[in-house]
Amino acid sequence: MSDYLNFDSPDDELRDDEYPDEPVEDDETDTVPCPQCGEEVYEDSVRCPACGHYMVDSGHSLSGRPLWWLVLGFAGVLAAVLAVAALHCG
């Protein structure tokens, strides 16, 4: 018990191998090219610092979908409604 009471002993020095530093996180952050000017921009940026272009995705659910996809979806919904109506009235 006496070892714990003597805090000023020369053997009581902290060693780096006993308490290693926290691991350093990657300093590299993910970047993407700006669609307007091509400058590298942080992935979570709202605007490009070079040209001011907004980096937010439009988020429109039909963007990039062909017209036939929309027509096919509408026809499927219409067929389901007509099938339910036929079962209900039949």
Residue pairs with C-beta under 8 A, 6 or more apart in sequence:
3 9
6 12
29 42
29 43
30 42
30 43
31 40
31 41
31 42
31 43
32 40
32 41
32 43
32 55
33 39
33 40
33 41
34 40
34 41
34 48
34 50
34 51
34 53
34 55
35 53
35 55
36 48
36 51
36 53
37 48
37 50
37 51
37 53
39 48
39 49
39 50
39 51
41 48
41 49
41 50
41 55
45 55
46 54
46 55
46 56
47 53
47 54
47 55
48 55
62 70
